[in-house]
Amino acid sequence: MIAYVNGTVTYKDPAYAIIDVNGIGYEVRISLQTYTSLPDLGERCKLVTFLSIREDAHVLFGFWGIDEKALFLDLVGISGIGPSTALIMLSSLSSSEIRRGIIDEDLRLIQSIKGIGSKTAQRVILELRDKIRKEELTSTGPKSSETSSNHLRSEALAALVTLGIPKATAEKSLDTIVKREGLDMTVENLIKLALR
């Protein structure tokens, strides 16, 4: 997997950017959120990435921050939403607007995104509202360790999904481990325990 690209912006438009990393140009599909955050041509930047491997193509998706990538992974985990649709969603609304719409169960807001019908919007809300509410509660807490534990869990979840474990199964396993073992462990240990 390619976790991130760190290099010079050699081309950018609202759909994709090319980042030169030591003489290799990575074409990275991006959302409008990321496009507006990208620096000018010739300047350095770092994008966190997700590599989508299909039978007919390998597509690298880039995100300005971990938060946007986490929401992207949540969205592609929903039946009927592929990487392109998730990117359209992140281009139509900001990550915080999408999260707020899901928490508030604002069907009209989610449906306002091009290509998202009533059933898909309902599925997005149904499958993500509890998870996002839980993340909101832990991230608004006063302790920075809670935020880092949320990040630890997100990294482990992304790794497990990449390994082919269904997202719901991985989430349940991680929650059980965190309750039993606590949060004083590395991502690697968390993943190892989840794979047992």
Secondary structure as UniProt FT lines:
FT   STRAND          4..12
FT   STRAND          16..21
FT   TURN            22..23
FT   STRAND          24..29
FT   HELIX           32..37
FT   TURN            41..42
FT   STRAND          44..53
FT   STRAND          58..63
FT   HELIX           66..76
FT   TURN            79..80
FT   HELIX           83..92
FT   HELIX           95..103
FT   TURN            104..105
FT   HELIX           107..111
FT   TURN            114..115
FT   HELIX           118..139
FT   HELIX           144..162
FT   TURN            163..164
FT   HELIX           167..181
FT   HELIX           187..195
//
